[in-house]
């Protein structure tokens, strides 16, 4: 999934990560590849705004998809970490980048 960030190096990818949530960077360009990835996993059923000429939006549907991803792929030890937030260089980003 490193191609989400259009980079060849893991270090470069981590340096480009940002916090994304329903309140932080919710219209960032990285939302579109996240929506596509979560949709491919079957976790996201909403529209991909960019495909319809709209600004990307990390809304409740993408947050719910991220929470499913966190539950089944990241598998945090603390259930409070299933929050639908992608923190800069956090466990969810790490799993997305490293697989």
Residue pairs with C-beta under 8 A, 6 or more apart in sequence:
1 37
1 96
1 97
1 99
2 8
2 10
2 13
2 97
4 30
4 33
4 34
4 37
4 96
4 97
5 12
5 13
5 16
5 17
5 30
5 97
7 13
7 16
10 97
10 98
13 97
14 89
14 93
14 97
17 86
17 88
17 89
17 93
17 97
18 24
18 25
18 28
18 30
18 88
19 25
19 85
19 86
19 87
19 88
20 26
20 28
20 30
20 31
20 34
20 58
20 85
20 86
21 58
21 63
21 84
21 85
21 86
22 58
22 59
22 60
22 63
22 84
24 85
25 58
26 57
26 58
26 59
27 55
27 56
27 57
27 58
28 56
28 58
29 56
31 49
31 56
31 57
31 58
31 62
32 48
32 49
32 50
32 56
34 58
34 62
34 66
34 86
35 44
35 46
35 48
35 49
35 56
35 62
35 65
36 48
37 96
38 44
38 62
38 65
38 66
38 68
38 69
39 45
39 48
39 65
41 65
41 68
41 69
43 64
43 65
43 66
43 68
43 69
44 61
44 62
44 64
44 65
45 61
46 59
46 61
46 62
49 55
49 56
49 57
50 56
62 84
63 84
64 84
66 84
66 85
66 86
66 92
67 82
67 83
67 84
69 92
69 95
70 76
70 81
70 82
70 83
70 84
70 91
70 92
71 82
73 95
74 81
74 91
74 92
74 95
76 82
76 91
81 91
85 92
86 92
86 93
86 96
87 93
